[in-house]
């Protein structure tokens, strides 16, 4: 399935917003703080947008990412900083893996 210019621009915008929010969460975790609830909510909503834009050819990778996002959200409720760091890192690792697969095509 080929995407048009408008879809490409929308996808790029979502990716940029997701990256910005990701950096804020990473900074909080690096500083030994729990991520801000507002940032996690924005990260989740933006990830949902990315899921909506997902092409069939990378649906399996996106489904894996969304599963890990759900795990991150669950761990956030427990407020265990190390568990949150671990879950967020798994989410980021999943994203990196997806990007590698996409670039190989």
C-alpha positions in Angstrom: 0.0 0.0 0.0 1.5 3.3 -1.1 1.0 6.3 1.1 0.4 9.8 -0.3 2.2 13.0 0.6 -0.4 14.1 3.1 -0.1 10.7 4.9 3.7 11.0 4.9 3.5 14.5 6.4 1.1 13.4 9.1 3.3 10.4 9.9 6.4 12.5 10.1 4.6 15.0 12.4 3.4 12.2 14.7 7.0 10.7 14.8 8.4 14.1 15.7 5.9 14.7 18.5 6.5 11.1 19.8 10.3 11.7 19.8 9.9 15.0 21.8 7.7 13.4 24.5 10.0 10.4 24.6 12.9 12.7 25.4 11.0 14.3 28.3 10.2 10.9 29.8 13.8 9.7 29.3 15.1 12.8 31.1 12.8 12.3 34.1 13.9 8.6 34.4 17.6 9.5 34.0 17.1 12.1 36.8 15.6 9.4 39.0 12.1 10.8 38.8 8.9 9.2 37.7 7.7 10.5 34.4 5.1 13.2 34.5 1.6 11.7 34.1 0.8 14.3 31.4 3.8 13.2 29.4 2.9 9.6 29.7 -0.7 10.4 28.6 0.6 12.4 25.6 3.0 9.6 24.7 0.2 7.1 24.8 -2.1 9.3 22.7 0.6 10.0 20.2 1.5 6.3 20.0 -2.2 5.6 19.3 -2.0 8.0 16.4 1.1 6.2 15.1 -0.9 2.9 15.4 -3.7 4.4 13.4 -1.3 5.4 10.6 0.4 2.0 10.6 0.8 0.4 7.2 0.0 -3.4 6.9 3.6 -4.2 6.1 4.7 -3.3 9.6 1.6 -4.2 11.5 3.3 -7.0 13.4 6.0 -4.7 14.7 3.5 -2.0 15.6 1.4 -4.6 17.5 4.4 -5.6 19.5 5.1 -1.9 20.2 1.5 -1.4 21.4 1.7 -4.4 23.6 4.9 -3.0 25.2 3.2 0.3 25.6 0.4 -1.4 27.5 3.0 -3.0 29.8 4.6 0.4 30.4 1.2 1.9 31.3 0.6 -1.0 33.7 4.0 -0.6 35.3 3.5 3.1 35.7 0.5 2.5 38.0 2.8 0.6 40.4 5.2 3.7 40.6 8.3 1.4 40.9 11.0 3.6 39.3 13.2 0.7 38.3 10.3 -1.3 36.8 9.2 1.8 34.9 12.8 2.4 33.6 12.9 -1.3 32.4 9.5 -1.2 30.8 10.3 2.1 29.0 13.6 0.8 27.8 11.9 -2.3 26.4 9.5 0.0 24.6 12.4 2.0 23.1 14.2 -1.2 22.1 11.1 -2.4 20.3 10.9 1.0 18.5 14.6 0.7 17.4 14.0 -2.9 16.2 11.0 -1.7 14.1 13.1 1.1 12.6 15.8 -1.4 11.6 13.3 -3.7 9.9 11.8 -0.7 8.1 15.2 0.5 6.8 16.1 -2.9 5.5 13.1 -2.9 3.1 
